[in-house]
Amino acid sequence: MAKETAAAPAPRPAEQVRNVALVGHAAAGKTTLAEALLVATGALTRAGRVEDGTTCLDSEDVEVRQQRSVSLGVATVEHAGHRITLLDTPGSPDFVGELRAGLRAADAALFVVSAAGGVDATTVQLWEECAAVGMPRAVVITQLDRPRADVDDAVRSCRTMLGDGVLPLHLLERGPDGTVTGLVSLLEPHPDAELPDSDRLRAELIEGIIGESEDETLMDRYLGGDELSVADLVADLETAVARGHFHPVLCVSPLTGVGVRELLDLLVSAFPCPMEHGCPPVTRPDGSPAPPLSCDPDGPLVAEVVKTTTDPYLGRVSLVRVFSGTLRPDTPIHVSGHGLADRGHPDHDTDERIGGVSSPLGSTLRPVAACPAGDVCAVARLTTAETGDTLSSPDDPRLVPPWDLPAPQLPVAVEATSRADEDRLATALSRLVAEDPTVRLERRPDTGQLLLWCVGEAHAEVLLERLRTRHGVAVTTVPVRVPMVETLAGPARVTGRHVKQSGGHGQYAIVVVEAEPGPPGSGVVFEQRIVGGTVPGQFHGSVEKGIRAQAGRGVAGDRPIVDVHVTLVDGKAHSVDSSDAAFQAAGTLALREAAAAAGTRVLEPWCEVEVVVPGEYVGAVMSDLSGRRARVTGSDADPERDRTTVRAEVPEIELLGYAGALRSVSHGTGSFLRRPRGYEPAPASLTAVPA
């Protein structure tokens, strides 16, 4: 629960601001590292609580202590006259939407790697996510004192899997018992014989730094044998990091505090400020061009909502990154966004007035007088703004293009457990959708099920838990029903006869139709070839209406009839007893008779699928697809990215659990997209019981 408390420190100019995303796989120690930085700067006590007793990083208590962060946690600290905003991003691939939101709000990324676990495939994937958006990066090796921790191996793993630009800044000092007691800077020469690798590592570090330097004389001086001063190297360290080709490595023990001060100094001295990182492109809300932005507190207001939460007391709380201008409390703003209508997120183009503006420290909101360009703040009580929306001036509205988000591919069918929960479910789900742009909500007309489309199984579990704990709605999950349909097995000529007499006007309609299977995807096609007016023209539409209604209901169970061609060829009418209703009934009977005479075939939906994985997992992916009755139609390799796209046609029922299966066979590095392809005959194992 968000809680307002004492005022935060006054805003600082953009030159003294650092926005840093903590990135890494789950259990690497990101949240523990963030807490250590908060303790070192006095924002947090060692007990893990701020002054009023609330916990520091709001990643939802259930998940925080089990898998740590599953949502974007935020805390702002002060060090050496600078404001550092830490954005603790989730490590699971299921929450890549939160990761990308953190990257949008940040100006640099700090990768957290466990000395006991090293670099895994998920970390490499996250590294590539950052590289794709040009994010400056550094690496922190944590958990130095864990069993089986091997710092040297972790550094080698980083260099091997993340690239040659990954270079250590320090060597470790160890006590007699082997524990890490301190760091030795490689920016300074160390003739100590106990550090035999220091000369080689220092040479590699210096070459990495000055290789990105804007001072071309440094390389000449270095190659000429001049000893470069630490001041010279530190001055170029920020340039090297900001260009995204040099990635310093530090070792930090959050529990003992070793390396924490050095890390804070690195964040201040080597990471870019918002002015150096630049602003995203903008347009007008109608898509027309707009002048480029600069990180100017006096410029036009442009900010972006990077996270949305719903608090039972404060209402909707939006985490906002301000790119230009200054956001002040109780001022009018324009909300624009965001191109995700297909996922249940309608476009926004409306005016609002913001309430309070606060500096977030986890679940604690500290009121501020203003949030200038380059800073991150929390805004309460925006009624329409959702994650990904742009906030700007009503007099000069702008639109920041949304960041790329994964398409949710795991459907979860949910039902309320009681009538009271059912009444609250719609409101709770709409809030979930507003909070998380990776979620898609769908009511399937063919099955009537309410589907919550999620990125993966962990994502689904968290969403269901939020429904229960945050919104007070209990739901149960039920198996997802894949809609089967039927078509005629062959041609048939039949008669639909609807004749009744019960006093007064009767009902009289007789139709003769020829029915046959149609081409895949043709739907229900009706035509008439009546000769001699045996069925008056005003009743032709009635026959068609009855046939289409029966096709929608199906003739066996609840499977609709599709892809049939029905031709009205003959019939009889009565001058008094024939009517629209009678010929509709005759049409329905005719389709039933055709199905009985020709028989039916059950069809199942198929999808076209594109699976993207690293090259080493292509074989495993194809093997898994073959076990799902898939037809692989081709593949394309991208050697530069080491990615292969596998294209296949797969029955939809085989994709119900594919998100988790792909994550397993690709070690969390694969992704896929699907598109409906049509229907094909279903195997007997699926047709025994109606779907």
N, C-alpha and C positions, 0 to 999 in steps of 0.2 A: 504494500500500500504506500502510495506517495504521501509524504508528510512535509508540511511547510515548517521551516525552522528559522534560526537567526540568519541575518543577511550575509551574503557572500562577499568576499573582497571585491573592491571596485574593478571594473573592466580595465584591461590593459590594451595598449596599441598593438596592432597586428604584428609588428616586429618582435614583440615579446610574448607571442602566443605560439604554442606547439600543440597540434591536434594529432594524436598518435593512436592508431588502431593496433591492438594486441591480437595477433593472429597465430593460429597453430591448431593442431589436432586436439581432440578431446583428451583430457587428463595430462596435457603437457605442462600444466602449472600456470596458465595465464592469470586466473583469478587470484591465486596465491601471490604471484609476482605483483599484481596490481595492489593488493593489500599491503605488501612490503613497501612499495613506493609511497603509499598513503601514510604508513606509519613513519617512514623516514622523513616525510615533510610535515609531520604533525597533524595531518588531517584525520588520522585514525589512531586509536589506541591499539596496543598489541592485542587486546582482547577482541579486536575486530569490530569496534563500535565507534561511531562518531559521538560528539559531545552529548547529544540528547538520548543516546542509547540505541539508536536504530542501526541496523547493519549497513555495511558500506555499499556493496554492489548488489543492486536489485536484479537478480537473475531468477527470481521466484524460488522460495525456500525449498520446495520439494525437489527441484532439479539442482539447485546450487550445491547441495552437499552430496548428491549422488553422482551426477556427471558434470558438475559445475555449471558453466553458463550455457543456456540454450537460447538466450536472447541477448540483445545488445545492452551491456551494462556500461554506465558512464560515471566517471568521477573526475573532478578538476582539482589540481593541486598547484601549489606555488613553490618554485625553486629558483634561486639565484636571480630573483627579479623577473622571472618569467612565469606565465600561466601555462600549465600542461594539462590538457584534457585527454584522459585515457578512455578509449572506447574498447571495452572488452568484448570481442566478437566470439560467437560460438564456434566450436571446432568440428562439429559433426557436419558432413555434407548435406544433411537434411535441412540445415539452417543457413544455406548459402545466401539466401535472401537477406538475412540479418548481417552476414559478413559483408555483402556488397553495400548495404546501407552504411555500415561502419567505415568502409573505404571511401564512400562518397563524402562522409563528414570529416574524414581525416586528411592530413597532408603527407603522412608517411606511415609505414607499417613496421611494427616490431614483431618479428617472428620468434615464437617461444618454442624451443626444442628441448626435450628431456634428455639429460645425459644418460639415463637408463634405457630410453626407448629409441633415441636417434630420430632420423628423418624417415617418415613412412610415405606411402603413396598419396595419402590425403594431404600431407604437408606440401608435397610437390605440386599437387593440383591447386592448392590455395596460393602457393608462390606464383604459379602461372596466372591465376586470377589477378594478382596484383601487377604482374608484369604486363598483362594485357591492357591495363588502364594507366601504365606509366608511373606506378606508385613507387617512390623511394623506399628502400627496405634495409633493415638491419636484422641481425640474429642474436638472440639471447639463449645461452645454454643454461638450463636450470636443473634443479634436483640433483645437485652435485654430490650430495652425501647419501643418496639412496643406494641400497644394495645393487650390485652389478652396474653401477654408474661408471662410465668410461668417457671422460671428457675428450680425450684425444680422438677416440673413435667417433664421437659425435661430431667433432669439428671436421674430421675427414669425410664423414657421411654428408655433412652440409656442403662441402666443396664438391663432392662427387655428384650429388643429386641436384644441387641448386645452382652450380656454376662456378667458374674460376674466380669470379669477382667476390666470392665469399672469403674474407681473410680475417684472422683473429687480431684483436687490438692488444691483448694481454696474454701473459703466461701466468700459470697458477703457482702460488706459494703454498707449500704443504707443511704441516707440522710433523713431529716425530711419528705420530700415529697414522699419518697419511691423510688426515682431514685437511680440507682447503682452509687456509688461514688468511689469504690475501691475494692481490693481483699485482703483477709486474708489468708496467706499460712497455709496449714494444715501440712506442714513439721515441723512447730514449735508448741509447746504446747500453748494453749490459755485458761487460767482459767476464762476468761471473762464470766460472767453469761448471757450476752446477746447473747452468742453463745452456746446454750445448747447442740447442736449436735456435737460440735467440737471434743470432746473426742472420741466419737464413730466413727466419720468419719476419724479422724486421725489414730485411731487404725486399721481400715480397710485399709487405705492407706499404712501404714507402713507394715502391714502383706502382702499386695499385692506386695510391692517393695522387701522386703527381702525374700519373697518366691521364687523369681527368682535370688537371689543373688548367686554369686560364693563363697562368704565368709560364710561358714556354721556356723561360730561362732556368726554371727549377730542374728540369730533366737534364739540361746541359751541365748545370752545377753538380748534380748528383753523379752523373756519369764521369765528370771530371775529378771526382774524389772529394768534393766539398762535403762537409758535415752539415746537413740541414738541421736547423733548429726546430724544437718542438713547436714554437710559435708559427713557423712557416708551415709545418705540416697540419696543425690544427686549423689554420686559416683556410686550407684547401680541402679539409676533410668534409666540410658541409657541401662544397661544390661537388665533390666526388659522390657523396650520398645522394644529393638532389638530382643528379643526372641519371640515376637509376642503374648504373653499371658497376658500382662499387658498394659492397655490402659488409660493413664491419661486424665482427662477431665478438660478443662479450660473454663472460661467465658470471652468473649471479646465483648466490645461495639465499633465497628469500628468508629462510628460517634463521640463519646466522647473521644476515645482513652483509655478507661479503659481496662486493661488487655493486651494491645498490646505489651508493653515492656516485660511483663511476658511470652507472647507467643514466642517472639523472643528469649528470654533467654532459653525457653524450647527447641526450635528447635536446638539451639547451644549445649545445655548441655545434652539433653536426646535422640535426634534422631541420628541414626547411620550415620557414614560417608561412602563413597563408599567402602573403604577398608573393613569395617566391614560387609556391606551388601553382598559383594561378586559379582561375575560375572556370567552371564549365560553360559551354556555349549556351546561348539563350535565343529565343524567338519571341514574337508576340503570341498571345494565345491562339490567334487564327493561323499561325504558321508563317506569317510574314517575317522578314528579317528584323533583327533588333541590334543595336550597337553592342559590341563586346563589353563584358564586365571587367572591372578591376576591383581589387580588394580595398575599397575606399569607403570609410564610414560615412562620408558625406555624399556618396553616390546614390543612384536609384536603388530603392529597397528590392533585393532579390534574396530569398531564403528558400530552403527546401526542408520538408518534413521527412526525416530519415527513420523515425520510429513513432508508433502510436500505441498508447496503452489506455485502458479504461479503468479509472479508479472509482470505487463506490462512493467516495466523498468528494473528490475533486472533479469527477466526470472524465472527459477525454483529455489526456495529457499528450502533447506532441513534442518530441525531441526535434529541434530545428538547428540546421547549420545555416548561418548567415554568410552569404558570399559577398554582398554589396549593400551599402547603406547601413542603417541602424534600426533595430527593432525595439520599440518602446512599449511599455504597458498602456493599455486602454487607448489604442490607436486603430483606425480603420485599415484593413488590408484586403487585398484581392486574392482569392484562392483559385488557382488554375491547375488542372490535371485531368487524367494522366494516362489515357490510352490503353486501359485494361478492362474495357467494358465486357469483353468476352469472359472475364473471370469474375464478374459480379462487382466490379469497381467502376461505377459510372463516371464519365468525365465531369469535371467541376469547372465552373466559370461563374463565380459568385463573390459578393462582397461580405465581409464579416468584420467584427471588432474583436481584437484579442483582449484577453484579461491580463493576468499577471505574467511577468517574465521572471524566470528563476534560473539559477545555476544548479545543475543536478550533481548530487553526490550520492550515487546509487538511488535508494528509495527516498532520499531526503532532498527537498527542493528549497534552495536558499534564494529568497527574492533579490533581484538586482534592478537597478534603475534603468538599465538599457543593455542591449546586446549588440555590439558593433560588428562590422564586417570582419570575418575571420574567426569569430567565436561560435560556440555551441551553447544553446540554452533550451530550457523547457518552457512551453507555453500551454497554459490551461484553458479549457472550455472553448476550444474551437469546435464548432458543431458539425461542419462538413468536411474539413480537411482530413485527408488520409495519408498514409505513408506513400511518399513519392510525389505529393502535390507541391506546387510552388506558391510561396507567399510573396506578394509584391504590392506596390502602391496602387490603389484604385485609380489614380490619375495616370499611371504609366504601367499597366500590367505587363508582366513578362512570364515566360514559361521555360523552365529547365527541362530538357528531354529526360524521361525516366531512365534509370539504369536497367541493364539487361537482367531479367529474372528467369529462373528456371520454371518451365511449365510443369505444374503438378501432375504426376502420372499415376498416383496411387489412390484409387477411389475407396472411401470408407462409408458404408451405409449406416446412418444413425437414426434412432427412434427415441422419442422421449419416453421415460419410464412411467410417467403418470400424466393425467390431464393437466395438473398444475404446471408440470415441467413443459408440457406441450405448449401452453400459453406463453411461456417465457422463452421458448427455444428460438423462435424467429428473431427476437431482439438480440439474444445472446450471439447467434450466428452472424447477424449483421455486424455486430461489434468485432467479432473475430476477423471477419473479412476486412473491416476497416483497419484493423491493427496489422494484418499480415497480407501483403500483396501477392504472396506466393500461393495463397489459398484460393480455391475456386469452389463455389457452392452451386449445386445443380439439383433441380427437381426433375427426374427423368419421366417424361410423359408416358413412355412405353411400359415402365414397371411401377411408376408411382413412388419409387424410393427417393429419399433425400440423401444425396451424395456429397460428402466433404472430400474434395480432391486435395491430396497432400503430396509433399515432395518425397516422403519416405515414411517408414514405420515409426521412427523416433519422433518425427514431426507430427504424425497422427496422434501418438500417445500424449504429447505435450498439449495439443489442441483440445483433446478430450478432457485432460486434467484441468485446463483453464476453464472449460465450460463448467466443470464441477466446482472448482475452488473459487475462481474469480467471479463467475456469473451465477453461481448457485443453481445450475441446471443439471439434472442427472439424465444421462442418455445411455442407451445400450447400442452396441454395434451388432448388426445382423449380416449374414452373407450377402454380398453384392449379386444381384440377379442380372445376368446377361440376357437381353431380350432375343428370344428365338422367334422366327417367323416361319410361315409355310407357303408353299406354292403348289400348283397342280402338278401331278406326276405325269400327266399326259392330256390329250384332247378328249372332249366329251360333248355330246349334243343331248341336252336335257330339257325337261319342261318344268316350269314353276307354276303350280296351280293353286290359286287362292280363291276358293268359292265357298261362301257361307250365306245361309238364309235363316234368319231367326225372327221373322215378322218385320213388317215395314221394309225399308230399303235394305237390301242385302249387300254383300261384298263379292265382286266378280272381277277376276283378273287372271288371265292365262298368258304366259310368255314362254317362248321357245328360244333358247340361247345356245350358241356354240362357244365353248370356253377352251382355252389352251394356255400352256405356260408362255410367258413373255420373256424377252431378253432381260438379263440381270440389270437391276436398277430402273426398269421401265415403270414400276408401280402398277396401278390398276388402270387399264385402258379399256374404255367402253366406246362402242360404235353401234349403229343400227343399219340393217339392210331390209327394212320392212317393205314388202311389195303389196299393193292393193289396200293399204290402210287397215290391215287386220288389227293393229294396235294404233289407235289415234295418236297423232303427233304430240298432243299435250301431255301424254303419259310416258313418252320416251324418257324424259328427265326423271320421272318418278321411278322407272325401272333402274336407271343408273344410280339414283340415290339409294335405293334399297340394296343394290349390289355393293356399293362402296361402304355402306354402313355395316353389312355383314362381313365384308373383308376386314374392316377395322376391328371387329369383335373376334374374328376367327371362327372356325367351324369345329374346333376341338380344343378345349381348354381356353387359354387366353393368347394363343399365337395368332397374330394377324395374318391375313392372306396378302401376299405381295406378288408382283411380277406376273400378272395374269391379263390375258386379252379376252374380253367378253364381247360377243356380237349378238345383238337382238335380231333374230331372223323371222320370227312369226309369233302369233298369239291370237287371242280372242278378247273382245270387250263386250260389255252389255250397255245398252243405251241408258239404263237407269241405275244399275247397281255398280258400275265401274267408277272408280275414284282414284285420286292421287294416293291415298293410303293403301288401297287394295293393290295397286301396281307396285308400290314400294314393297309390300309384303311378298308379292309374287317374285320380285327381284331377289329378295333375300333367300327365298326358298330355292330359286334357280341356282344360286351359287352353292348352296348346301348340296343340292342334287349333283352338281358338277363335281364337287369334292368327293362325294360318295362314289360316283361312277368312275372317275379317273384316278382316285387316290391322291394323296398329298405327299410332298417331301418336306422335311423339316430343314430349315436353313439357319445357319449361325452367322453372326457378323464377323467380318475380318477387317484387319487394319493394315495399313502400310506403316512400317516402322523404320526409323533411322537410329542406329545405335552408334555412339561415338566413344571409342576407348583407345588407350595407348596400344601400340602395335603388339606388345607382348601378350595382350589378353584377347586378341582376335580369335585364336583357336578355341579358347574356352567359351567365348561368347557364341561362336557358331555351333559348338557342340551343345550348348544349352538351348539355343534356338531350335536345333533339330529335334530335341526332345519335347518341344512345344508344338510340333506339327507345322513348323514354319517352313516357308520357301525362301531361301536366300536368293535375292535377285541381283546382287552386285556389291562391290565395295570400292572405296576410294581411299588411298593413303595420302597423308600429308606429312612428308618426312620432316619438314621444318618444325612442326609442332609435335611430332611423334604421335599422331592421332590417325586412326582409321575409322571411316564411317562405313558401317555395314548396313545395307538395305535389305529388308525382308518383308514378306507378307505373313501375318500371324493371326490366328483366330483370337478374337477379343477375349474369350474366356481364359486363354492361356496367358494373358497379360495382367490378370488381376493381382498376382503377387510378383510381377516381374521387376518392379522397382527394387525390392529387397534382394531378389535373386541376382540382378545385374550388379548391385553393390557388392554382393558376396564374391562373384566370380571375377570382378575387376578391382577388388580391394578398395572400393569406394571411389574409383576414378572414372567410372562410366556414366553416361547419361543417354537418354533416348527420348524421341518424340514419336507420336502416333497420329495417324489420320485415318478416318473411316474409309474403307475401300468398297464395301458392299457385302453381299451375303453369298454363302456357298453352302452346299449340302453338309449337314452335320453328321458325325458318326453316330452309330446306333447307341453307343454308351451315353450320349447326351440326350437322346430322344425318348428314353424309356419313361421318364417322368417329365411332365410339362415344366418348362422353366418358369 
